[in-house]
Each structure stands twice: as C-alpha cells, then as structure tokens.
Amino acid sequence: MIFRALSLLCLLAAAALGSGQPDRSRYFPLGHPAYDYIARLHECGLLLKLNPALRPYTRAQVNEVVRWEQQRSHGEVISGWLDWLQRECARELDVLSDTVRVNVTARFELTEALRNVRPDREDFLAGIGFGGAMGRVVFDARFAHARQLMTTSGDADHRDPRVIAPDEEGLIRPMEGYVKVDFPVFGGRSGAEILLGRIGRNWSPAGASSLVLGRSALSFDQLALQFRSSHLVFTSLVAALDPVDYYPAGSSSTVRARRFFSAHRLDYRVWDNLRIGLTETTVYGGANRVWDLALMNPLTSYRLLATQDSERWNNNSFVAGDFSLSLGGVVNLRGQMLFDDFLLEDEIQNRWALNLGADIFRLPLPGLNSMRLEYERVSSFAYNTFQPWERYLISGRPLGAEQGNDYRRGSASLTHYFSPGLDISGRLGYTQRGALRISSPAVGLLKSAGLPFPSKPVETTVEAVLSLRWQVRDWCSVKASGGLLDQSTLNNVTGSDRSRGYATIELSLYRDLLMKF
C-alpha cells in the first residue's frame, strides 16, 4: 500500500511539474566508457541533474547537462572530460533533426588483454551493433562475443549450490536490443517512455558495486515504463529471466524452471545534490510457471502479492531505500539498505544488505585527485530463497550484489589525474565470504536468527591494485594494471590458500559511425 500511494503521488506530481521533451536518442550501454567520465564528474559535484542511481542514460540526457556545465569554467582536466562527453553525444544528436527521417548508427567495440597473468580475469570482448531512430521510435541492437561472460564463474556454487552452471558459447553474452518510444505527457509538462527489449540496468548510487541491478547482472529481457518530471521519476519493469536447470530436493533428475522478475522504483530529487530512492522487486517462477498478471501491475505491492503458500516459502522479494548527497562538490555521500522479505515468521529469515560510500574530491595533495571509500555487508540468504528458481541470479550472476550473498567487503582507492585522458589509481580491498551469521539490525524486533550459507569456514581475500589509464583517442584507450592477491580458504575449503601477483594491459576500442537518410 505504501508503494502504491507513493507511485500515485509521483504520477500526480508529474502532471504539475517538469517539462517533457521527446528523447529520440539511444542509451549508452552500461559498459560504455562514457560512464567512467560521468562517474568522475559526479565525484566533483557536477552533472548532478543526471540521477546517479538510475542508469543507463541516453545521449540526449547526458548532452543536456554537459552543455549546461560547459558554460562555466572548470579547469583543463574537468573541461576535457566534459568535451569528450559532448563529442560522443554529438555524433548521434547532430543528425536527429526533423529533416532526417531515419538515422542509423553502426557500432564497433573491442577489448583485448594483450598480456594477462591472472587466470580469472576478463580477457577479450569483440562486438558489433547498429541503432538509430525513425521518427519517435528509437531502436538499438548490440552483439558481442566474450567467452568469460558466457560461462558461470566457479564461485557461483557459493551462491546457489543446486543450480546447474550453464556453459554457453557463441554470440550470446552480452547481447542487447530494444525499441523505445519517448513522448510528452500532461500537455508536455512531463515525459514518459516505453521500452521493450533486452538491456542492462543499474539502480543504485553505489554504481558498479550496486546492491540492486549491478554491473554483473548483465542484460535481461524486459518491458519498461517510465514517467518523469523535474523532481520525480517512476520506473516499472517486468522481465523474463533466463530459465534454470536444478535438482529438486531428494531427486537425481533435473527440472527446468521458467523465471520472471518484476521491479519498480521511485526517485525523488529534493535538490540536484540530494536524491532519495525506494525500490521493490520480486523474482518468481518454477516448472511450467507463467506470467503472474498481478505482479505485472506497476502500482501494486510485490511484498503482498508475491506471498505464496507455505510449501514454497515465499522468500522471494525485497524492498530497498537509498540516497546520494553532494556537499559542495568536495564530499559525496551515498548509501543503500535492503531488506530481504522483511517478514516476522520464524521459518522465513529476515535478511538485509548495506552499502555505504564516500567520495572525497581535491584532497590536500598536489594536482587534481579523488579518494573513494566503500563498505558493503550482505547477510546470509539475502537475495536467496529456499527454492532455486527464485534466486536473484542470471546465469549464475547476481541481480543484486556482485559477490552474491553472505559477505562483507571494504575498499579504499586514490586516483590522481594528470590530464583529461591520463590518470593513475591505487586500490586496497578486503573481502570475507561465508558463514558470517549476520542477523537483522533489529534482531529483537524481527526474530531474525543467523542462518549461514554455506557453512563455515570463511573465505578471505586481500587485494592491492595499481592501474594506469590512458585515453589515446576518443575511440581508443589503454589500461595497464598490476597487483597482489592473497586468498585463504578458497571456496570455503580449509587449507586452500593462494597468493600471487598479476599484471594486465588492456586495449579498448569503441567507435560509432553514423548514416542518415
């Protein structure tokens, strides 16, 4: 009921606030280098009209805020980042005029690790794509070959031991393609969008380490609706996730289960530098399961409707709140807290996850620099259920936190910017995975108990990384990195330890070629 009331409030406010102009441009896919520059500009308190918790962005959205920021003086490095984004957007937006009926973009991308002594690191991606606009209809398609994204990582069993890891090859992952229509509503005072297709999304101010729809989730098939005004954005998704093969309890035969995903999010911009968000999602499915019309209603409460009979446990939904706050472009604070199910029954454990972060820009050091601090804690069974088909996974990768569930992680990084296209950064991180027995923060009230998944012992990882990034041209970048990795109790097996150094040099190419008719 609370989410329905807030959603209705959003739609009513949209009728009175804001301006809605049709957006005929394509989305920047989540892996696009534009997000590196946007993240840096967010750190220094710029581009705050772009919601840091609601990605991807279209070229038109990015271009609007970039052009506004370019009217001010920012210094060589920051101006260089803004100029790079403006040029990248202009390649498409310059041909989106009323005199052009159809514009088509051919896209080429390549990432190659020229030298790699770390076995589990991503090493190759090659892709092609095309997209464009026909009137108000925008279309896009992207096909890529990346073997490391086609097979489930070895530690997927840590998250879901009963699901069989897929082994896929060919032009499958990552693949994206969608058609969207953007139009004004309420007399042009607000805007709306309908999207149908496969795309990756990220719903968290924490960015790549998101608790909700993070970078590791890959893309998924969906129908998306969005209403937006100057202060409020309401987004609703219904999606078909990849099916899974699993072993039912007590059976040696596998069963294939269909899986579905519903989610909605409400964002409120108090000021440009302060935003708050509320998200609710549910995953449901099973053998021969079909769409649930009640869970396709964008204004309903999934927590109430997703409740199933006791035999199926109904542990398959969560609600999350988040915020982002920029203090004068010097310090950025962000946080997100997630409650998994939030029930009071003893047999269904209440689980939670927390992500906190801070960015500090212009430290009292020579030159231009920034520091990032992050802490993440995800309890046992967060995003998981007692039934494999309801887990928050896509092909073994989580829709939620990047490392699955039942872990805690802390990291600190420092970056120095020599020029718009050259920077060096160092990062130190520590992670624990395994039986942390994290209970609810309101343990006495919610009757929450520590249920480990899996059982002890605990795997620990310490990593130190030094990396150098060089943007050679608008379409070409080189990244060299090296580090030390110390792991103990690998995959929660006592006595399985590993320490090693590694080094990589990665070449990335990304180029759009535009045509118009």
N, C-alpha and C positions, 0 to 999 in steps of 0.2 A: 504494500500500500504506500509506503514511503517513497519508493522509487517511482510508482505511478504518479503520485502527487507532484514530485519534483519534475518529472517528464512533462506533465501537463503545464506546469508553471513555465518551463522552458519554451514550449510552443506558444503560449500566450505572450511571453516576453518577446519572442521573435517577431510577433505581429506588430510590436510597437517600437522595436529598437533596430538599429543597424541598417546596413544597405546591402542588397544582394545583387551582384553583377554576375552574369553567366561566365563560367570559367571553362574555356574551350581548350585548356592545356592539359598535358599528361602529368601523371605523378612521377616524381623522382623515385625510382625503386629504392628500397631501404639500403641496399649495398652501394648506392651511388656515392662518389667522392664528395658530392655537394654537402652531405651531412657532416663530414669532417669539418668543413668551413663553418657551417651553421652552428655546430656544437661549440667551436671556438668563439664565435661571435656571441652566443648565448652566455658563455663564461664571463665575457667582459661587459655584460649587461646590454647587449644590442640585439636587434631582431626579436624583441620580446613580444611583438604582435604575432609572431609565429608560436603557436602553442607548443612548448617543449614536451608535452605529454600526449600529443595526438599526431603521430606521424603515420604515413608519408605526407609530404607536401606536394602541391602542384607547382609547375613553373610560374604560373600567374601569382600564386600566393607568395612565393619567395621573391619574385621580381618586385612586387608592390612594396614590401618592407625594405628591400635593398635600395630601391630608388629613393625612398624617403630618408634612409640613413646616409646616402651619398651626398645629401645636401649639407651635411655637417662635416667638420674637419676632424679626422681621426688619427692621423699619422700614417706613415708609409705602410706598416705591416697590416693594420686593420683595413686601410683603404684598399690594399692589394687583395685581401680576402673578399671584400665587397665587389670589387671589379671583376674578380673571377666568377662569382655567382651571377653577376649581371650579364656577363658574356655568355655563360652557359644557358641562362634563361632566354636571352635574346635570339639564340639560334632557332628556337621554335616560335617565340612570340612575335618576331618580326614578320612572319608570314601569316599570322592569324588575323587577317583583315577581312572586312566584308566583301572585298572584291575577289577573294580567293575561295573557291567552292570547296576544294579538297587540298589538304596538305598532308604529305606522307614523310615520315622520318625513318631512315634506315639506321640501325644502331649496331655498332661493333664493340665488343669488350673482350679483354684478355687479361688474365692474371697468371703469371708464371713464377714459381720459385726457382731461381737459377741455381741456387745451391742450398741444400737443406739437410742438416744432420740431426734434425729432430723428427723421429718417425711418425708421430701422431699429428703433425702439423699439416694444415691445408696446403696443397702444393700446385693446383692447376685449376683454372676456370677459363673456358672459352665459350663465347655466346654471340648470337645474332638476334636481331629483333627489328620490328617495324611498328610504327604507330602514327597517329595523326588525328585529324578532325574532319568531319563532314557536317558543316553547319554547327549545331549544338551538340552533336554526337561525337564523343571522343573515344578512340579505340587505341589499344596498345597490346603488343604481344612480345614475349621475350623467351628465347630458348637457349639453354646453356648446358654445357657438359662439364661436370665437376664430380669426379668419382668420389671424393671424400664427402660429398653431400648426398650421395646416393645410397650409402650403406650406414647402418646404425653403428654408432661408436660402441666400443667394447664395454663402456661403463653403463650402457642402457640397462643392463640387467640389475644394476644397483637400484634403479628406479622402478622397474616393473618386471619381476622375475618370471611371470607366467606368460608374457607376450613374446612371440617368436620374432626375432630381429629380421627385418626384410633385407634382401640383397638385390638391389635394383641396378640395372645398367641401361645406358642409352641416354637420349635427350629427354630426361625426366626431371631432374632436380638441378638447379631451381628453374621452374617454368612458371611464367606469369602471362596472363592475358585477360583483358577486361574490356567492357564497353560501359561508358558512363555518360550520363546526361546531367548537366547543371543548369538550373533555371531559377529566376527570381520568384519569390512568393510574397504574399501580403502586399501587393502593389509595388514590389521592388524594394521594400524596406528590409527584407531578409533574403536569404538564399537557401537552396535545397539541392541535394544531389542524390541520384540513384545510380548504383554501381552493381554490375553483375559480372562475375568472373573470378579469376584467381590472382591474389595479390597478398603481399606480406604487410602486416601492420604492427605498430608498436604503441602501446598505451601506457606510458609511464614517464614521469620526469627524470627517471634514472637512466634513460637511454638504453644502451646495449645490455646492461645488467638488469633489465626490467623484470619485475615480478609478474607482469601481465603482458602477453604478446611481445616477447622479447625477440631479439635478432635471430636466436637459434630456432625459433618456431617455424621458420620457412614460410612459404605462402600456402594458402588454402582456398578452396572453392567457396564462394560466398555471395549473398545478396546483401548489399549495404545501403542503408538510408541515412541521410544526414540533413539536419536543419541547423542553421547557424544565423546568429545575429552578432551585433558588436560585442556583446558580453556573454552570450550563452551558445553552446554547441551541444546538440544531442545527436548521438550516433547509435545506430542499431544494426547488428549483424545476425544473420542466420547462415550457417555453413554446414557443409558436408565434409567431415574429416576423413582421412584415409582409413579404410577398414583394417582390422587387425585379426590375425590368427592367434588363438590362445588355447591352452589346455584347461578345460573346466576342472574343478576340484574333483579328485578321485578318478579322472579319466585319462587314458593314454591316447585318445584321438583328439584332433584339433577341431575347433569350431571357428568359422569366420563370422565376425560381428561387424555390422554396419554401425557408424558412429556419426553423431551430429553435435553441433556446437551453436549455442545462442549467447549473445552478449549485447549489452547496451551500456553506454557511457554518457554521463552528463558532466560538462565542463563549464565552470563559471569563472570569468575573468573579472576579478574585483578591480584591479588596475593592471596595466601592462606588466608590472613587476610582481604581481601576486595573483596566482591562479590556484583553484582547488578543483578536485575532480572526484567523482563517485562512479564506480564500475561494478557491474554484477554480471556473472556468467554462469553457464551450466553446460556440462557435457552429458549426453545420454546416448544410449544405443543398445546393441545386443543382436543376437541371431534373429534375422528376419525382421528387425525393427524398422519402422518407417518414421517419417517426419511427424512430430507432435505439433499440431496446429496451435495449441495453447502456448507452447514455448516459442512460437514464431511471432507472438504478439509483442511489439516493441514496448508497450506501456504496462506490461504485467510484471509481477514479482516472480522471478525464477525460483527464488528460495521456497516459495509456497507451492508452485505448480510442479517443481521438479521432485517433490517428495513422492517416493514410491513405496510399495509395500515392504514390510519388514524383511522379507526374504531377500530383497535386492538392496537393502541397506540405505539407499538414497543419499549416499555420501558423495555428491557429485556437483556441488555448486559452491560459489564463494562470492563475497562482497568485499570491495577494497576501496579505500579512500587515499587520496594523495594531494600533495601541494608542492608548489615551487615559488620561491621568494628570492628576488634580486635586490640586494642592498647597495644601491648606488653604483652598480657595475663593478664593485670591489669584491663582494662576497655573495655567492649564490647558495641558498639552502634548499634542499628538496627532501621529500620523504614519502613513503608509501607503506601502508599497513593493510594486510589482507587477512580476513577471517574465512577459513575453510569450513563451510556449512553452518557454523555458529548455532549449533543445536544444544539442547540440555540433556538429551538422553545419554545414559552412561555407556551404552554399547556403541554409540557413534561419537568418536572423539572429536572435540573441537580443536582445530589446528590453526596456526597463524604463521604469518611471514612478515618480515620487516626489512625495509631498505631505507637507509639514511645516507645522505651525501652532502658534501660541501665543496664548492669551487672557490678558490681564492685567486684573484687576478691582480697583477702588478705587485708581486712581493717586493720587499725592500732589498732587491738584488740588482746587479747591473742588467740593463736591457729589458726586454719585454718577456714576461714569463707568467706561468699559472701553475697552481697546485690543485690536485683533486684528491679528496678523501672519501672513502666509501666503506660502509659496513652493511652486511646483509646476513640475516638469520632466518632460516626456513625450517619449520619444525617437522617432526615425523608425520607422515601421511598428508602433509599439505599438498594439494593438487592430486592426491591419490585417493583411491576408493578401495572397497573390498571386491570390486568387480573390474577386471582388466579393461573392458571396453569403455569404461567411464573415466579412465585416467586422462590427465591433461597432457597427452603426447601426440605428436605427429611423427610417424615412422621412427619411434624411439626417442625423438627430441621433444622437450617440454614446450607446451604453450606458455608456461609460466617462467619461473626462474631457470636460468641457463643450465645450472647443475642439477636440476631435478628437485628432489626434496631431501629433507633431513641433513642440513649442513649449515655452517656459518663461515663467513668469509670477510676479511678485511683487507684493504689495499690503500696505498698512497702512491701518487705519481707526481712528478715535477717535470714541466715542459718549458724549454727556452726557445723563443722564436728569433732566429737570425734575420729572416726576411719573410715576405708573404709565402714563399714556396719552400722554405728550408727551416726545419726545426729539429730539435733533439729532445728526447724524453727518457726518463728513468722511472721504473715502477717496481715496487716491492709488495708482494701479496702473500697472504696466509689463508689456507682453507682447511677446514675439518669436515669430513663427511662420515656418516654412520650413525650409531646409536647415541645421539645427543640427548635423548629423552627430554626434549623441550616441551614443557607444558604451556597451557594458556597463560597469558599475563594476568588473567583474572581467575586463577586456578580455583579459589574457594567458591566463587560465584558460579562458574560454569561446570564444575565437577570434572575438570579435564585431568586425565592421567597420562603419564609418559609411556607411549607405546612405541618402542623402537622399530625402525625399518631401515635396513635389515638389522640383524642382531650385532652385538659387539664382535670385534673391536672396531676402532675408529681409524679411518684413513686420514693422514695429514699431508699437506703439500705446502712447501715454501718455494716461492719463485722470485727471482730478481731479473729484471729485463732492462736492457738499454737499446733504444731504437732511434734511427735517424730517418727522416722523411724528406724527400726532395721532389718537388713538383717541377719537372723538367720543362714541360709544356702544358697548355691547358688540357691536353688529351693524354699526357704521359706522366707517370710518377714512379719513383723508385723508393723502396723502403728496405733498409738493412737493419737487422735486429740480432741480438745475441743475449744469452742469459744463462743462468744456473737454475736447475730444477732439482729439488730434493723431496722425494716422496717416501713415506713409510706406511706399512700395512696396506699395500696396493690392493684395490678392490676388496678391502676389509679382510685380507688374508694375513694372519700373523706371520712375521718374518719375511714378508715380501717387500723389500725396500729397493729404492733406486735413486741414485744421484748422478747427474750428468750435466754437461754443458751443451749448448746448441747454438747454431747460427743460421740465419737465412738472409737471402737477398731476393726481394720480390719486385717484379716489373709488372705494372698495371697500365693497360691502355683502355681508353673509353672515348668513343667518338660518335657523334650524331651527324648524319648527312641528310639535309632537308631538300624536299622537292615540293613543288606546288603546281596546281592545275587550275 
